[in-house]
Amino acid sequence: MPPRSCALCNDARAILKRPKTGQQICKECFFYVFETEVHNTITEARLFKRGDRVAIGASGGKDSTVLAHVMKTLNERYDYGVELFLLSIDEGITGYRDDSLETVKRNQQQYDMPLKILSYDELYGWTMDAIVSQVGKKNNCTFCGVFRRQALDRGAAILNVDHIVTGHNADDIAETVLMNIMRGDIARLGRCTSICTQGEDTIKRSKPFKYAYEKEIVMYAYFKKLDYFSTECIYSPDAYRGHARVFLKDLEAARPSAIIDIIHSGEAFEVKDDVKATQKTQQTCKRCGYMSSNELCKACTLLEGLERGLANAAVTDRARKRLDAQGPPPENIRQIPLFELPASLQRNASATTAPS
């Protein structure tokens, strides 16, 4: 049988089959359709405006490396007029994050973008290695996820950016939908498929790869010969997300459209008004000034548990009550620095709240 021609250009030889559509296409057409689909996602959601300062959450892995490459390419091709930065969080995982940050530093040179690295040790006084030595591997992802989210916002504030983009792809979002269904987490289920999130006291975040399949991101990185770090986190094998990932891969093998179908199902979910009424309203943490649904944000609660030697007692609300039963924390307990929005967002917030 003669080599099959590309289904798009009908000229070059087809060398790959798109996991997302099943089309057999050539390498150059794959690059073009992948980049164009991301561009369409960005423009349809109106993610950026000219003059925006945008931080790319950079871990050195395939998703963030491809995101940095594609964002630079599209910014130049379509003249978005945005200023791009790399923002990395050093969780303090020996043999994993220290190696991946070397990749990020090379990416900084390759893509000519300013880089800011902010560490857990610098911000919280704890590394993930130290946290795992206290809590073990059962709940360590809870600490890392909470600390990482706040660290990204604090790093963005230091860079004075308006917007953070992350490499979350279609597989990640579909997994999150499944996880929230299995946990019965109505609050997160109602917002986990949003391409963009922003509150009055938070920095805008978006996911340009919302509809990009993980397999296609890997293929893009491979054929473009991008420089990325491919080792998985040494503390993640026991994470709850791993079970959702295995289930999703089985669904994808039987029906490749399952990933997008799950995302569309999540987008169609609507939380009843009486359920919304029972959900906690957002407020500001009285200790560090970060957004919170309680008097203390989750990061401050987790940090207090670590500092008092009761780390596992800070993971759930019920356990928090047990922590409170121990009495008030010592006055000299380590605290997270006060959070302040970037200057541009502070001006916008002032303009919004100013009397007319």
N, C-alpha and C positions, 0 to 999 in steps of 0.2 A: 504494500500500500504506500503510495507517495506521501511525503510529509504534508500535513494539513496546513492550509494557509490561515493567517490570522482572521478571526471572524469580524474584526472591525475595519482593518485596512485592506484586507484581501490581497496583500502584497508580500509582506514578510512571513516567515515561517512561524507558526504558533509554537511556543515553547512552554506555556503554562496554562493551567485551567483555573480560572478564578473560583475560589471556594464560595464566594458570595452569589455568583450568577451561573456558574458552570460554563461560561464562555471560554473557548480556547483562543488565546490571543498571543501576540508577540510582546516582547519585553517593553518596547517603547510605547505601545498602546496601553499596556498595563500601567506604566508610570503616568501617562496622561489621564486615564480614566480615574485612577486612584486620587491624584491631585485635584482633578476637576470635581469629583464627588465631595472632597473635603472643602473645596472652595464654595460649592453650592450650599453645603451645610452652614458655613460661616456667613454667607450673604443672606440666605433665607432667614436665619435667626438674628441677623443684624448684630453680630457679636462685637464688632469693633467700629469705632469712628476715627476719622483722621486725627492724628495727634495723640492718640492713646499710648500710654506707656504700659507695655504688656510683659509680664514675667512668665516664663515657661518653667513649670515645675520639672526640674531635670534630675533624674536619678542615675543616668548613665545606661539604663536599660533600653530595650528595643523601642518601647512605646514613646518615651520622652525624647530619645534620640531622633526617631523618625519625625516626631512632632516638631522638633527644633528645625530639622532640615526642610520639612514641608512648609512650616510657617515662614521661614526665610525665603524660600522659593516663591510662595504665593504673594508675600508682601512686595517682592520685587516685580513679579509678573503682572499683578493686578493693581499695583500702586495703592495698597491699603493706607499707607502713610502712618504706620504705627512704629513705635520704637521698641525693639525686642531686647529682653534681658534673660539670663539664665539664673534660676533660683534653686539651690540645692539644700537639702536638709541632711545633716550628718547625725544619724541616730546613735552612733557609737557602737557599731556591731563589727567587732574585729574579724578580719578575714572576709568580709562582705562589703560593707559600706566604704571602708577605707580604699578598697580596690576599685569599686565602681566610681568613686569620686575622682580617681585618676583619669577615668574615661571622660567624665564631665569636663575636667580641665583641658583635655585634648579637644573636646567638642567646642569649648570656648574659643580656642585658636582656629579651629576649622571653620566655624560659623561667624567668627568675629563679633561676638556678643559679650557684653559685660557679665560677670559672674559674681553672685553673692552666695557664700556658704554659711549657714547658721546651724550650730550644733545643739543637741539636747543638753549636753554638759554645760554649755554657755548659758542656755536659757533656763533650764530646770535644775542644773546641778547633778543630774543623773544621766548615765548612758544606758542604752538598752541592755548591754552586757551586765551592768550592775542591777538593773531592774529584774532581769531574768534570774539572776542569782538569788533574788529575794522571793519572786512570785512563781518561779518555774515556767514551764512552757504552755500551761493551760490557758492563762488569761493575758499573756504578754502582748498579744495583738491588740487588745483593748487599750492598753497603755500607749502603745506605739501609734495607733490610729488617732487617738485623742490628742496626744502631744504633737503629732506631725501636722494635723490640721491647723492647730493654733500657731505652730512654728512657721508654716507657710504664710499665714496672714501677717505675722510679725516680720518675717523676712521681706514681704512685699511692702510693708510700711517703711522699713528701712530704705528700700530702693525707691520709695515714693512712686509706686506704680498704681495704675487705676484698675488693673485687671490681672487675674492669674489664669493661665490655661494649663490644663493637665492632660496627660496622655490616656485617660480612661477611654477604653474602646467599647465596641458593641458587646463583646463577650463579658466585660466587666459589669456593664449596666444590666445585662440579662441575668447574670449571677446575683446581682444585688436585688433585683426584683424577686427572684426565687427565694433568696435568703429572708427577705422581709415578709414574704408570704408564709414561709415555714416558721418564722418566729412570731407571726401575728403582729408585726410592728406597723400599725396603721399610719402613724405619723410619718415614718420614713417612706413607706410605700407610696404615699401621696405625692412625694417630691423627688424620688430617686431617679426618675427618668427625665427630669428637667435638664435641658442642655445648659442652662445658665441659672445661677443662683446668686442672689444678693439681697441683703437686708439693709436697713438704715445704718447699722453700725458694723457692717462687714464689707470686705473688698469683693468685688465682682469676680466670680469664678465661672469658667465654661469648659466644655468638652468638645473641641472640634472633631474628635474621632468618634463621636457618639454612634455613628452608623458604620464605622470601619471595622471589619472583621479582624480579629487577632492574627489569623493565618495570613491575611493579606498584608498586614503590617510587617510580619516576619519576612514575607516574600519581597516586599519593597526594600527592607533593610538589606536582605541578602543580595538582590540584583543590583542595588545601588552601591554595594560594598561599603556600607556605613560602619563607623567605628562605635560598637556598643558592647555593653557588659551583659553576659547571658546567664550568670549564676543566680539561682533563686535564693531568697533570704533563708538563712540557716535556722531561723526561728519560726518559719511559716508552715512546715509540714503538718502540724496539728491544728491549723486554723480552721474554723468552721466553714469559711469560704471554700476551702478545698473540696468539701463534700458537694457543694452546689456546683463547683466547676466540673467535677467528674460526671455529675448528672447531666449537666448542660452538654458536655462533649458527647455523651451517649445519644442525646436528643439530636444533636447536630449530625451525627453519623447517619441517623435514620432519616433526617429531614433537615438539609442545610439551611433552610429558611427559618428554622426554629428560633435562632438568635434574634433576628429582626422581629419575628412574630411575637416573641415574649416582650420585647421593648414596646411594640405597638399596643400590646395588651396592657402593659403598665401605664402607658400614656392615657389609655381610655378609662382607667380606674378613677372613680370620683368618690371622695370621702363624704359621707352624709353629714349634714349640718349638725345634727345632735351629737355625732362623734367628734366633730371639730370642736364643739363647745366644751368637751371634756379635756382637750389637749392644753398643755401649759403654754402660756404666752412667753415670748422672748423678753428678757430683761438683761441687765448688765451685772456681771459678777462684782460683788461688793469688795472683793479682795484684789483682783487684777484688772478689772474693767473690760474683760472680754465678754462677748455675748453668752447668755446662759438662760436656761429655763428654770433655774433655781437660784437661791441667794449666792451660792458658790458654783462656778463653772466646773465641768467635769475634770478639767486639767488640774485646777486647784485642789479638788477633792482627792484625786489620785495622788498628787504630790504630797498632800498632807498625810495620806495613808502610808506612803513610802517613808516619809520623815519620822513618823511615829512608830515605825516597825509593824504597821498593821495594813500592809499594802493590799491584801486580798479583801479586806473589809471595806474597801472604797469602790469596788467594782459595781455593786448594785445599790439601789435606793434603800433596800432593807438592811444591807450591810452598812450603809452610811449611818443609819440610826444606831447601830452597834458601836460605830466609831464615835458618834456624838456622846454615847453613854459613858465613854472613857473620860469625859470632861473636856473643857476647852483646850485647844492646842497651846503649847508653850509660846510665850511672846517672841522668842528668838527663832521660831521655826522658819525655814527657808521659804520664801514666797516668789511667785513669778512676777517679773517687773510689770508695771502698769502699762496696759495696751493703749496705744494711740493710733488713730487712723492716719493714713498719709495726708499731707497738707491739702492736696487737691480735693480729697473726699471730705475733709473737715469743712472746707469752704462750701461744698455742695450741701452738706448737712445743715450748716448754719443758714444758708439761703432758703432751704426747705422749711426750717422751723421759725424763721424770722417773721414777725407780725407784718401783715399787709397794711 
